[in-house]
Amino acid sequence: MSSDGAKLKAAILVVSETASRDPSTDKCIPILKEVFGNLGGNQWDVSTTEIVPDSVITIQNTVRKWTDGESPINLIITSGGTGFATKDVTPEAITQLIDRHAPGLVHGMLTTSYAVTPFALMARPVAGVRKQTLILTLPGSPKGAKENLEAVLKLLPHACIQAAGAESRELHAGGVKKLEQQAGVSSASLPTGPKSHTKPEDRPQSNDPSAGVNRRYRSSPYPMLAVDDALKLISEQTPAPVVEKAPVNMKIGGSVLAEDVKAAESVPAFRASIVDGYAIKIPSSGKFEKGVYPVTIVSHAQAGEVKELKEGEIARITTGAPLPPGADAVVMVEDTVLKSQTDDGQEEKEIEILTDEIKANENVREVGSDVKEGDTILKKGEGVTVVGGEFGLLASVGTKEVSVYKRPVIGVLSTGDEIIPHDREGPLRLGEVRDTNRPTLITAARSHRFEVVDLGIASDKPGSLEQTLRDALRKCDVIITSGGVSMGELDLLKPTIERSLGGTIHFGRVNMKPGKPTTFATVPVKNNAGDYVNKVIFSLPGNPASAVVCFHLFVLPSLHQQAGITPVGLPKVKAVLDEDIRMDKGRPEYHRALVVTKSDGLLYASSTGGQRSSRIGSFKGANALLCMPKGEGMLKKGERVDALLMGKLGEVER
């Protein structure tokens, strides 16, 4: 507020050739007004706006109109014309008008934008005071203009009050802390990005790739979590489902409804016959007489006009066809006899009806007898399948669009300079490994109907890996990597996530076999609206069996949660061991197995063989993971264990 308690006056000037010709194309004015409303603390009156072309004279004349009169505007925000294009002249126009420059505001805006994209340095912002008015130039993109204004808005009332002639000594009484309190800012709350709430010494951190060999960890700094604790962290940190509108077409299969769906139309929408036969009109006496009647109408189950049925007439009608207006009931064809036909022999002319027991509404499906308009046909949280009838139900009542939970887009990445595409021609050179994890994980994610982006193979170089992940975070909601999560100096995923991307590693080791080095992290990323959202990264071990086990155990529940699918993860059943299976004495084990049903109705499990983490062959024929406890010796044949089903049950033994 100004010193007298009145609101400060702000004006927005958009500089754009396109918007000056068609103001409806401008997106900046409403977004900037929204920023004033959200962050302005009810201190601003933003009632003056104008759109002008890229013309120095026009820009200057508009600004002078607002600054040089008897009641000058306190703050002018311009948007557009600050780039390097030849027509971008806003900085030149404003610089010629400014009496005193304000480079600190320019620096603050650039610093904030640079944290989002290096291309922020391609803008040419100007800030300063003309007479008693503060002027700031912002980029022309709505996103960039919003970021720049958010960076400095809370500071501007103080600047505008000073520029209007207030006494500085009085304004500054109480020092900087008082000014920060009045503005609602502090050194800890300036918009420089997300902030951590713990000290580095109080949390584990990954290796520093730039540190010398004597400063590398000799053992993991991350505590070994139980599987249940890891799953709980994943549930807590997985972003909430995003709601979007989706057209009702075949692509909607697999989606989960975010809102109840009400029928837009009744089904059936007309009175329809449930048999092949003849529609009749019951006389006013209330009693239908058997006998011979002329066939005057033919009604098929197809669109078209049907004329009114009169007393003493009948209409030939097929199953599902609409009853003609005036019809009361339908006589089954079995209760009739053909008496005569038309001269050309193409149609029935007269029919004898053999019964007089016909009652009103007999063999008729009434309007809305299946679904009435306005009825709730599907509830929030229900899935839409193309085989279970939900899609057909939506289509039958004319639903054009529904609210669903957006299914996350998944990116799959392999890491390591030793990794080569699995289909590369020629023999392997010493140290090379074919990339089996990436195609396997892509296939696994797609089998659950998620959209997957193939991110390829990333190099074991810090800058290369960082850029690959940054690019992936722009287009993916979840990133799955494999490899690079152990303790070697080339295992860079944890350091890159933590030190370069500003992410949080929620766990880096799990007490299980296989998959101990599994890592789960979230990274803050700005969305298109300029707000920070968390993206999820699962860094799975490089050993093939470990990667597949951990996808099913950890990644799938997170994907389900983001897609609104419940219950999350693989279904759990009880299975009877069909053979003795050795336990691991050090860690609980997720043992690859084949589960089948037998004639007694129980599920039986047998091992698929050797279980070492690199043995992808143990997945051949596997449809389940047995949740084996740690311990000495064997679990005996006939004992029951929990099993997580990855696929269809085996055939029933006879």
C-alpha positions as CSV (number, residue, x, y, z in Angstrom):
1,M,0.0,0.0,0.0
2,S,1.0,3.6,-0.4
3,S,1.8,5.7,2.6
4,D,-1.9,6.9,2.7
5,G,-3.3,3.4,2.6
6,A,-4.5,3.5,-1.0
7,K,-3.7,0.7,-3.4
8,L,-0.7,1.2,-5.7
9,K,-1.6,1.6,-9.4
10,A,-0.1,-0.8,-11.9
11,A,-0.4,-0.9,-15.7
12,I,0.5,-3.7,-18.1
13,L,1.7,-2.9,-21.6
14,V,1.9,-5.8,-24.1
15,V,4.2,-5.2,-27.1
16,S,3.2,-7.5,-29.9
17,E,2.4,-7.0,-33.6
18,T,0.0,-10.1,-33.6
19,A,-1.8,-9.2,-30.4
20,S,-2.2,-5.5,-31.4
21,R,-4.1,-6.7,-34.5
22,D,-6.1,-9.4,-32.6
23,P,-6.2,-8.8,-28.8
24,S,-7.8,-12.2,-28.3
25,T,-4.5,-13.9,-29.0
26,D,-2.8,-12.3,-26.0
27,K,-2.1,-14.6,-23.0
28,C,0.2,-12.4,-21.0
29,I,-2.3,-9.8,-19.5
30,P,-4.5,-12.4,-17.7
31,I,-1.4,-14.4,-16.4
32,L,0.3,-11.2,-15.1
33,K,-2.9,-10.1,-13.5
34,E,-3.1,-13.5,-11.8
35,V,0.4,-13.0,-10.4
36,F,-0.6,-9.7,-9.0
37,G,-3.6,-11.3,-7.4
38,N,-1.8,-14.3,-6.0
39,L,1.5,-12.6,-4.8
40,G,0.5,-8.9,-4.6
41,G,-0.8,-9.0,-1.1
42,N,-3.9,-7.0,-2.1
43,Q,-1.7,-4.0,-2.6
44,W,-2.2,-3.4,-6.3
45,D,-4.9,-1.9,-8.5
46,V,-4.2,-3.4,-12.0
47,S,-6.9,-1.8,-14.0
48,T,-4.9,-0.2,-16.8
49,T,-3.8,-2.4,-19.8
50,E,-2.9,-1.8,-23.4
51,I,-1.5,-3.7,-26.4
52,V,0.7,-1.9,-28.9
53,P,2.8,-3.0,-31.9
54,D,6.6,-3.1,-31.9
55,S,7.1,0.6,-32.5
56,V,9.5,2.8,-30.4
57,I,7.2,5.9,-30.8
58,T,4.0,4.0,-29.9
59,I,5.7,2.4,-26.9
60,Q,7.1,5.7,-25.6
61,N,3.8,7.6,-26.2
62,T,1.9,5.0,-24.1
63,V,4.4,5.1,-21.3
64,R,4.5,8.9,-21.2
65,K,0.7,9.0,-21.0
66,W,1.0,6.9,-17.8
67,T,4.0,8.6,-16.2
68,D,3.8,12.3,-17.1
69,G,0.3,13.2,-16.1
70,E,-1.1,14.6,-12.8
71,S,-1.9,11.1,-11.4
72,P,1.0,8.9,-12.6
73,I,0.9,5.1,-12.5
74,N,3.2,3.7,-9.8
75,L,4.3,0.6,-11.8
76,I,4.4,-0.2,-15.5
77,I,5.1,-3.7,-16.6
78,T,5.8,-4.3,-20.3
79,S,5.8,-7.7,-21.9
80,G,7.4,-8.5,-25.3
81,G,10.0,-7.1,-27.6
82,T,13.0,-7.9,-25.4
83,G,14.7,-10.5,-27.6
84,F,17.3,-10.2,-30.4
85,A,14.9,-10.1,-33.4
86,T,15.2,-6.9,-35.5
87,K,11.7,-5.9,-34.5
88,D,12.4,-6.2,-30.8
89,V,12.7,-2.6,-29.7
90,T,11.2,-2.5,-26.2
91,P,14.5,-2.1,-24.3
92,E,15.6,0.7,-26.6
93,A,12.3,2.5,-26.3
94,I,12.2,2.3,-22.4
95,T,15.9,3.0,-21.9
96,Q,15.5,6.4,-23.6
97,L,12.7,7.3,-21.0
98,I,14.4,6.1,-17.8
99,D,15.8,8.7,-15.5
100,R,17.4,6.2,-13.0
101,H,18.2,2.6,-13.8
102,A,17.6,-0.4,-11.4
103,P,20.1,-3.1,-12.3
104,G,19.4,-5.1,-9.2
105,L,15.9,-5.9,-10.3
106,V,17.2,-6.9,-13.7
107,H,19.8,-9.2,-12.0
108,G,17.0,-10.8,-9.8
109,M,14.8,-11.5,-12.8
110,L,17.6,-13.0,-14.9
111,T,18.9,-15.1,-12.0
112,T,15.5,-16.7,-11.5
113,S,14.9,-17.4,-15.2
114,Y,18.4,-18.7,-15.6
115,A,17.7,-21.4,-13.0
116,V,15.0,-22.6,-15.3
117,T,16.8,-22.4,-18.7
118,P,20.1,-21.0,-19.9
119,F,18.2,-19.3,-22.7
120,A,17.0,-16.8,-20.2
121,L,20.3,-14.9,-20.9
122,M,19.0,-14.3,-24.4
123,A,16.5,-11.7,-23.0
124,R,17.4,-8.0,-22.7
125,P,15.4,-6.7,-19.7
126,V,15.4,-3.1,-18.5
127,A,14.3,-1.7,-15.2
128,G,14.3,1.8,-13.8
129,V,12.3,4.9,-12.7
130,R,10.8,7.6,-14.9
131,K,9.7,10.6,-12.8
132,Q,7.7,8.8,-10.1
133,T,7.0,5.6,-11.9
134,L,8.9,2.3,-11.8
135,I,9.1,0.5,-15.2
136,L,10.1,-3.2,-15.7
137,T,10.3,-5.0,-19.1
138,L,9.4,-8.7,-19.1
139,P,9.7,-11.4,-21.9
140,G,6.9,-11.9,-24.3
141,S,6.2,-15.5,-23.4
142,P,3.5,-15.9,-20.8
143,K,5.7,-18.4,-18.9
144,G,8.8,-16.2,-18.9
145,A,6.8,-13.1,-18.0
146,K,5.2,-14.9,-15.1
147,E,8.6,-16.1,-13.7
148,N,10.2,-12.7,-14.0
149,L,7.3,-10.9,-12.2
150,E,7.1,-13.5,-9.5
151,A,10.8,-13.1,-8.8
152,V,10.5,-9.4,-7.8
153,L,6.9,-8.5,-7.2
154,K,7.0,-8.6,-3.4
155,L,9.8,-6.1,-3.4
156,L,8.1,-3.6,-5.8
157,P,5.7,-1.8,-3.3
158,H,8.7,-0.6,-1.4
159,A,10.4,0.7,-4.6
160,C,7.3,2.3,-5.8
161,I,6.6,4.1,-2.5
162,Q,10.1,5.5,-2.5
163,A,9.9,6.5,-6.2
164,A,6.6,8.4,-5.4
165,G,8.6,10.6,-2.9
166,A,8.3,8.9,0.5
167,E,10.9,9.7,3.1
168,S,13.6,6.9,3.0
169,R,14.6,7.3,6.7
170,E,11.0,6.5,7.8
171,L,10.7,3.6,5.4
172,H,13.9,2.0,6.5
173,A,13.4,2.4,10.3
174,G,13.7,-1.0,11.8
175,G,16.3,-2.3,9.3
176,V,16.2,-4.9,6.6
177,K,14.5,-7.5,8.7
178,K,11.5,-5.3,9.2
179,L,11.4,-4.5,5.4
180,E,11.5,-8.3,4.7
181,Q,8.7,-8.9,7.1
182,Q,6.6,-6.2,5.6
183,A,7.2,-7.5,2.1
184,G,6.6,-11.1,3.1
185,V,10.1,-12.2,1.9
186,S,13.3,-13.4,3.5
187,S,16.7,-14.5,2.3
188,A,15.4,-18.1,2.7
189,S,12.1,-17.5,0.8
190,L,13.3,-15.7,-2.3
191,P,12.1,-17.6,-5.5
192,T,15.4,-19.4,-6.3
193,G,13.8,-22.9,-6.5
194,P,13.0,-25.6,-4.0
195,K,14.8,-25.7,-0.7
196,S,15.9,-28.6,1.4
197,H,14.7,-28.8,5.0
198,T,17.6,-30.8,6.4
199,K,21.3,-30.1,6.7
200,P,23.7,-32.1,4.5
201,E,25.5,-33.5,7.5
202,D,22.1,-34.9,8.8
203,R,21.4,-37.0,5.7
204,P,23.3,-39.4,3.5
205,Q,24.8,-38.1,0.3
206,S,26.2,-39.8,-2.7
207,N,29.8,-39.8,-3.8
208,D,31.2,-36.5,-5.1
209,P,32.5,-37.4,-8.6
210,S,35.0,-34.5,-8.4
211,A,36.4,-35.7,-5.1
212,G,39.7,-37.6,-5.0
213,V,40.0,-41.3,-4.5
214,N,40.7,-40.9,-0.8
215,R,37.3,-39.2,-0.3
216,R,35.1,-41.9,-2.0
217,Y,32.9,-43.9,0.2
218,R,34.1,-47.5,0.9
219,S,30.6,-48.5,1.9
220,S,27.1,-47.1,1.0
221,P,26.0,-44.1,3.1
222,Y,22.4,-45.1,2.6
223,P,20.7,-47.1,5.3
224,M,19.4,-50.6,4.4
225,L,15.6,-50.4,4.3
226,A,13.1,-53.2,4.7
227,V,11.0,-53.8,1.6
228,D,7.8,-52.6,3.4
229,D,9.5,-49.4,4.5
230,A,10.7,-48.8,0.9
231,L,7.2,-49.3,-0.4
232,K,5.8,-46.9,2.2
233,L,8.3,-44.2,1.1
234,I,7.4,-44.8,-2.5
235,S,3.7,-44.4,-1.7
236,E,4.3,-41.2,0.3
237,Q,6.5,-39.5,-2.3
238,T,4.8,-40.6,-5.5
239,P,2.9,-37.6,-7.0
240,A,-0.9,-37.5,-6.8
241,P,-2.8,-38.5,-9.9
242,V,-3.4,-35.7,-12.4
243,V,-7.0,-35.4,-13.7
244,E,-7.6,-34.8,-17.4
245,K,-10.5,-34.9,-19.9
246,A,-10.4,-37.8,-22.3
247,P,-12.6,-38.5,-25.3
248,V,-14.6,-41.8,-25.2
249,N,-12.8,-43.9,-27.8
250,M,-10.8,-47.1,-27.9
251,K,-7.7,-45.3,-26.4
252,I,-9.5,-44.9,-23.1
253,G,-9.1,-48.6,-22.3
254,G,-7.2,-49.1,-19.1
255,S,-8.0,-45.6,-17.7
256,V,-9.5,-44.9,-14.3
257,L,-12.4,-42.5,-13.8
258,A,-11.7,-39.4,-11.8
259,E,-15.4,-38.4,-11.5
260,D,-18.7,-40.1,-11.5
261,V,-20.3,-40.5,-14.9
262,K,-24.0,-39.8,-15.4
263,A,-26.0,-41.0,-18.4
264,A,-26.5,-38.2,-21.0
265,E,-29.3,-40.3,-22.6
266,S,-31.8,-43.0,-21.7
267,V,-31.2,-46.6,-23.0
268,P,-33.2,-47.5,-24.8
269,A,-34.1,-44.0,-26.1
270,F,-37.4,-45.4,-27.6
271,R,-39.9,-48.1,-26.9
272,A,-38.5,-51.2,-28.5
273,S,-39.6,-54.7,-29.3
274,I,-37.8,-57.5,-27.6
275,V,-39.0,-60.2,-30.1
276,D,-39.6,-60.6,-33.8
277,G,-43.4,-60.3,-34.4
278,Y,-46.2,-57.8,-34.8
279,A,-46.9,-54.5,-33.0
280,I,-50.6,-54.1,-32.2
281,K,-52.9,-51.4,-30.9
282,I,-55.2,-52.5,-28.1
283,P,-58.8,-51.1,-28.8
284,S,-60.4,-48.6,-26.5
285,S,-62.4,-51.4,-25.1
286,G,-59.2,-52.8,-23.5
287,K,-59.6,-56.2,-25.1
288,F,-57.6,-57.3,-28.1
289,E,-59.4,-59.8,-30.4
290,K,-57.7,-62.5,-32.3
291,G,-58.3,-62.7,-36.0
292,V,-56.9,-61.5,-39.4
293,Y,-55.3,-58.0,-39.5
294,P,-53.7,-56.0,-42.4
295,V,-50.0,-55.3,-42.1
296,T,-49.7,-51.6,-42.7
297,I,-46.2,-50.8,-41.3
298,V,-42.8,-52.5,-41.3
299,S,-40.4,-51.4,-38.5
300,H,-36.8,-52.6,-38.7
301,A,-34.0,-52.0,-36.1
302,Q,-32.7,-49.1,-38.0
303,A,-33.1,-45.4,-38.1
304,G,-36.1,-44.0,-39.9
305,E,-39.5,-42.4,-39.6
306,V,-42.4,-44.8,-38.6
307,K,-46.0,-43.7,-39.2
308,E,-48.7,-44.0,-36.5
309,L,-50.4,-47.4,-36.0
310,K,-54.2,-47.2,-36.1
311,E,-56.8,-49.5,-34.4
312,G,-57.4,-52.6,-36.5
313,E,-53.9,-52.5,-38.1
314,I,-50.7,-54.3,-37.2
315,A,-47.0,-53.6,-37.9
316,R,-44.3,-56.2,-38.7
317,I,-41.5,-55.5,-36.3
318,T,-38.0,-56.9,-35.7
319,T,-36.2,-57.4,-32.4
320,G,-34.8,-54.0,-31.1
321,A,-36.9,-52.0,-33.6
322,P,-38.9,-49.0,-32.3
323,L,-42.7,-49.5,-31.7
324,P,-44.7,-47.3,-34.1
325,P,-46.5,-44.4,-32.4
326,G,-49.9,-45.7,-31.1
327,A,-48.7,-49.3,-30.6
328,D,-49.3,-50.9,-27.2
329,A,-47.7,-54.4,-27.4
330,V,-46.0,-56.9,-29.6
331,V,-47.3,-60.4,-30.6
332,M,-44.5,-63.0,-31.1
333,V,-44.3,-64.3,-34.6
334,E,-44.9,-67.8,-33.2
335,D,-48.4,-66.8,-32.3
336,T,-49.3,-65.8,-35.9
337,V,-50.0,-67.3,-39.3
338,L,-49.4,-65.7,-42.8
339,K,-52.8,-65.3,-44.6
340,S,-51.9,-63.4,-47.7
341,Q,-49.0,-61.5,-49.3
342,T,-48.7,-58.5,-51.6
343,D,-49.1,-59.0,-55.4
344,D,-45.3,-58.8,-55.9
345,G,-44.7,-61.4,-53.2
346,Q,-42.2,-59.2,-51.4
347,E,-44.2,-58.3,-48.3
348,E,-46.9,-59.8,-46.0
349,K,-50.3,-58.4,-46.6
350,E,-52.5,-60.0,-43.9
351,I,-51.6,-61.9,-40.8
352,E,-53.8,-64.0,-38.6
353,I,-53.2,-63.5,-34.9
354,L,-54.0,-66.7,-33.0
355,T,-54.2,-65.4,-29.4
356,D,-56.3,-62.8,-27.6
357,E,-54.3,-63.0,-24.4
358,I,-52.1,-60.0,-25.3
359,K,-51.7,-57.4,-22.6
360,A,-50.5,-53.8,-22.9
361,N,-46.7,-53.4,-22.9
362,E,-46.1,-57.1,-23.5
363,N,-42.8,-57.9,-25.2
364,V,-41.9,-54.2,-25.1
365,R,-38.7,-52.7,-23.6
366,E,-39.6,-49.3,-22.2
367,V,-37.7,-46.0,-22.6
368,G,-34.9,-46.0,-19.9
369,S,-35.6,-49.5,-18.8
370,D,-31.8,-50.3,-19.0
371,V,-30.5,-46.8,-18.1
372,K,-32.3,-43.6,-17.3
373,E,-31.0,-40.2,-18.3
374,G,-29.1,-38.7,-15.3
375,D,-28.4,-42.1,-13.7
376,T,-24.9,-42.6,-12.4
377,I,-23.6,-45.3,-14.6
378,L,-19.9,-45.5,-13.5
379,K,-18.3,-44.2,-10.3
380,K,-15.1,-42.4,-9.6
381,G,-12.2,-44.9,-9.2
382,E,-13.7,-47.5,-11.5
383,G,-11.6,-48.7,-14.4
384,V,-12.7,-48.4,-18.1
385,T,-12.0,-51.6,-20.0
386,V,-12.8,-52.5,-23.6
387,V,-13.7,-56.0,-22.7
388,G,-15.7,-55.6,-19.4
389,G,-18.5,-53.6,-20.8
390,E,-17.6,-50.1,-19.4
391,F,-16.6,-48.7,-22.8
392,G,-19.8,-50.1,-24.3
393,L,-21.9,-48.6,-21.5
394,L,-20.3,-45.1,-22.0
395,A,-20.9,-45.3,-25.7
396,S,-24.5,-46.5,-25.3
397,V,-25.6,-43.4,-23.4
398,G,-23.8,-40.9,-25.7
399,T,-21.0,-40.0,-23.4
400,K,-18.5,-37.9,-25.4
401,E,-15.9,-37.1,-22.7
402,V,-15.0,-38.3,-19.2
403,S,-12.6,-37.2,-16.5
404,V,-9.8,-39.7,-16.0
405,Y,-6.5,-39.9,-14.1
406,K,-3.7,-39.2,-16.6
407,R,-1.5,-42.3,-17.0
408,P,2.1,-41.3,-16.4
409,V,4.6,-41.2,-19.3
410,I,7.6,-43.5,-18.5
411,G,11.1,-43.1,-19.8
412,V,13.5,-46.0,-19.8
413,L,17.2,-45.5,-19.8
414,S,20.3,-47.7,-19.6
415,T,23.6,-46.3,-18.4
416,G,27.2,-47.3,-18.9
417,D,29.8,-47.0,-21.6
418,E,30.1,-50.7,-21.7
419,I,26.4,-51.2,-22.7
420,I,25.7,-51.7,-26.4
421,P,22.4,-52.1,-28.2
422,H,21.2,-55.6,-28.0
423,D,20.8,-55.9,-31.8
424,R,24.2,-54.5,-32.8
425,E,25.8,-56.6,-35.5
426,G,29.1,-58.4,-34.8
427,P,30.7,-60.1,-31.9
428,L,31.1,-58.5,-28.5
429,R,34.4,-56.8,-27.7
430,L,36.1,-57.4,-24.4
431,G,34.0,-55.7,-21.6
432,E,30.9,-55.0,-23.8
433,V,27.5,-56.0,-22.5
434,R,24.4,-56.3,-24.6
435,D,21.5,-54.1,-23.4
436,T,18.8,-56.5,-22.3
437,N,17.4,-54.4,-19.4
438,R,16.0,-51.5,-21.5
439,P,14.0,-53.6,-24.0
440,T,12.8,-55.8,-21.1
441,L,11.7,-52.9,-18.9
442,I,10.0,-51.2,-21.9
443,T,8.1,-54.3,-22.6
444,A,7.1,-54.8,-19.0
445,A,5.8,-51.2,-18.7
446,R,3.9,-51.4,-22.0
447,S,2.3,-54.7,-21.0
448,H,0.6,-52.7,-18.2
449,R,-0.7,-50.2,-20.9
450,F,1.6,-47.3,-20.0
451,E,3.1,-45.0,-22.6
452,V,6.9,-45.5,-22.7
453,V,9.6,-43.4,-24.2
454,D,12.9,-45.2,-25.1
455,L,15.6,-42.9,-23.8
456,G,18.5,-45.0,-25.2
457,I,21.8,-45.6,-23.5
458,A,23.5,-42.8,-21.5
459,S,27.3,-42.4,-21.2
460,D,29.1,-42.8,-17.8
461,K,30.1,-39.1,-18.1
462,P,28.7,-36.7,-15.5
463,G,27.7,-33.9,-18.1
464,S,26.3,-36.4,-20.6
465,L,24.2,-38.2,-18.0
466,E,22.9,-35.0,-16.5
467,Q,21.8,-33.6,-19.9
468,T,20.1,-36.9,-20.8
469,L,18.1,-36.8,-17.5
470,R,17.2,-33.1,-17.9
471,D,15.9,-33.8,-21.4
472,A,14.0,-36.8,-20.1
473,L,12.4,-35.0,-17.2
474,R,10.8,-32.5,-19.7
475,K,8.8,-35.2,-21.4
476,C,8.4,-38.0,-18.9
477,D,6.7,-38.3,-15.5
478,V,8.7,-41.3,-14.4
479,I,12.2,-42.3,-15.4
480,I,13.5,-45.9,-15.0
481,T,17.2,-46.3,-15.2
482,S,19.2,-49.5,-14.9
483,G,22.9,-49.7,-13.9
484,G,25.2,-47.1,-12.3
485,V,23.8,-47.3,-8.7
486,S,26.6,-49.2,-7.0
487,M,29.7,-47.8,-5.4
488,G,32.2,-47.4,-8.2
489,E,33.6,-44.1,-9.4
490,L,31.6,-44.4,-12.6
491,D,28.3,-45.1,-10.9
492,L,27.0,-41.6,-11.4
493,L,23.3,-41.8,-11.1
494,K,23.0,-41.0,-7.4
495,P,25.5,-38.1,-7.6
496,T,23.8,-36.7,-10.7
497,I,20.3,-36.9,-9.2
498,E,21.4,-35.3,-5.9
499,R,24.1,-32.9,-6.8
500,S,23.3,-31.8,-10.4
501,L,19.5,-32.0,-10.5
502,G,18.7,-31.0,-7.0
503,G,16.7,-34.2,-6.4
504,T,16.1,-36.1,-3.2
505,I,17.2,-39.7,-2.8
506,H,14.6,-41.3,-0.5
507,F,16.4,-44.6,-0.3
508,G,19.5,-46.1,-1.9
509,R,19.6,-49.6,-0.5
510,V,16.9,-52.2,0.2
511,N,17.3,-55.4,2.3
512,M,16.3,-57.9,-0.3
513,K,17.7,-60.3,-2.8
514,P,18.0,-59.5,-5.7
515,G,18.0,-55.7,-6.0
516,K,19.9,-54.4,-2.9
517,P,21.1,-51.2,-4.6
518,T,17.7,-50.1,-5.8
519,T,17.3,-46.3,-5.6
520,F,14.2,-44.2,-5.5
521,A,14.4,-40.4,-5.9
522,T,12.2,-37.4,-6.8
523,V,13.3,-34.3,-8.7
524,P,11.5,-30.9,-8.7
525,V,10.7,-29.7,-12.2
526,K,8.7,-26.7,-13.4
527,N,5.6,-27.6,-15.4
528,N,4.1,-25.5,-18.2
529,A,2.3,-23.3,-15.7
530,G,5.6,-22.4,-14.0
531,D,4.9,-24.4,-10.9
532,Y,7.2,-27.0,-9.3
533,V,6.1,-30.6,-9.5
534,N,8.0,-33.7,-8.5
535,K,9.1,-36.2,-11.1
536,V,10.0,-39.8,-10.0
537,I,13.2,-41.6,-10.8
538,F,13.7,-45.3,-10.1
539,S,17.4,-46.4,-10.5
540,L,17.4,-50.2,-10.7
541,P,20.4,-52.5,-10.5
542,G,22.2,-53.4,-13.7
543,N,21.8,-57.1,-13.3
544,P,18.9,-58.2,-15.5
545,A,17.0,-60.4,-13.0
546,S,17.4,-57.7,-10.3
547,A,16.0,-55.0,-12.7
548,V,12.9,-57.0,-13.6
549,V,12.2,-58.0,-10.0
550,C,12.5,-54.4,-8.8
551,F,10.3,-53.1,-11.6
552,H,7.4,-55.4,-10.5
553,L,8.0,-54.9,-6.8
554,F,8.7,-51.1,-6.6
555,V,8.0,-49.3,-9.9
556,L,4.7,-50.8,-10.7
557,P,3.0,-49.7,-7.5
558,S,4.1,-46.1,-8.1
559,L,2.8,-46.2,-11.7
560,H,-0.5,-47.5,-10.5
561,Q,-0.8,-44.9,-7.8
562,Q,-0.1,-42.1,-10.4
563,A,-2.7,-43.6,-12.7
564,G,-5.4,-43.9,-9.9
565,I,-5.3,-47.7,-10.1
566,T,-6.2,-49.6,-7.0
567,P,-5.0,-51.9,-5.5
568,V,-1.5,-51.0,-6.5
569,G,1.2,-53.4,-7.5
570,L,1.1,-57.1,-8.3
571,P,-1.7,-59.2,-6.8
572,K,-0.6,-61.3,-3.8
573,V,-1.8,-64.9,-3.3
574,K,-0.9,-67.9,-1.1
575,A,0.9,-70.7,-2.9
576,V,1.9,-74.2,-1.7
577,L,5.5,-75.1,-2.4
578,D,5.7,-78.0,-4.9
579,E,9.3,-78.7,-3.9
580,D,11.9,-77.7,-1.3
581,I,13.4,-74.2,-1.8
582,R,16.5,-73.0,-0.1
583,M,16.3,-69.7,1.9
584,D,18.9,-67.0,1.8
585,K,20.4,-66.6,5.3
586,G,21.3,-62.9,4.8
587,R,18.3,-61.3,3.1
588,P,14.6,-61.9,2.2
589,E,14.4,-63.2,-1.3
590,Y,12.0,-62.6,-4.2
591,H,12.3,-66.0,-5.9
592,R,11.2,-66.4,-9.5
593,A,8.7,-69.2,-9.7
594,L,6.0,-70.8,-11.8
595,V,2.6,-70.9,-10.0
596,V,-0.1,-73.3,-11.3
597,T,-3.6,-74.4,-10.2
598,K,-4.3,-78.1,-9.5
599,S,-7.5,-80.1,-9.4
600,D,-7.8,-79.5,-5.6
601,G,-8.3,-75.8,-6.3
602,L,-5.0,-74.7,-4.6
603,L,-2.1,-72.8,-6.1
604,Y,1.2,-74.6,-6.3
605,A,4.7,-73.0,-6.8
606,S,7.9,-74.4,-8.2
607,S,11.3,-72.7,-8.7
608,T,12.5,-71.7,-12.2
609,G,16.0,-72.6,-11.2
610,G,19.2,-70.7,-10.2
611,Q,18.4,-67.3,-8.8
612,R,21.5,-65.2,-8.9
613,S,20.8,-61.6,-9.9
614,S,22.5,-61.7,-13.3
615,R,20.6,-64.9,-14.4
616,I,17.8,-63.6,-16.6
617,G,17.1,-67.3,-17.6
618,S,15.4,-67.7,-14.2
619,F,12.5,-65.7,-15.7
620,K,11.8,-68.2,-18.4
621,G,8.4,-69.6,-17.5
622,A,8.2,-67.5,-14.4
623,N,4.8,-66.0,-13.6
624,A,5.3,-65.1,-9.9
625,L,7.8,-63.9,-7.3
626,L,7.8,-66.0,-4.1
627,C,8.2,-63.8,-1.0
628,M,10.9,-66.0,0.7
629,P,11.9,-65.1,4.3
630,K,15.6,-65.0,5.2
631,G,16.8,-68.0,7.2
632,E,18.9,-71.1,7.3
633,G,18.1,-74.3,5.4
634,M,15.0,-75.0,3.3
635,L,11.4,-74.2,3.1
636,K,9.8,-77.6,2.7
637,K,7.5,-78.9,0.0
638,G,3.9,-78.4,1.2
639,E,4.6,-75.1,3.1
640,R,2.6,-72.0,2.1
641,V,4.3,-68.8,1.0
642,D,3.1,-65.4,-0.3
643,A,3.4,-65.1,-4.1
644,L,3.2,-62.0,-6.3
645,L,1.6,-62.8,-9.6
646,M,3.4,-61.3,-12.6
647,G,1.4,-63.1,-15.2
648,K,-1.4,-65.6,-15.9
649,L,-1.6,-68.8,-13.8
650,G,-0.3,-72.0,-15.3
651,E,-2.7,-74.5,-16.7
652,V,-4.6,-76.7,-14.3
653,E,-3.2,-80.1,-13.9
654,R,-5.6,-83.0,-14.4
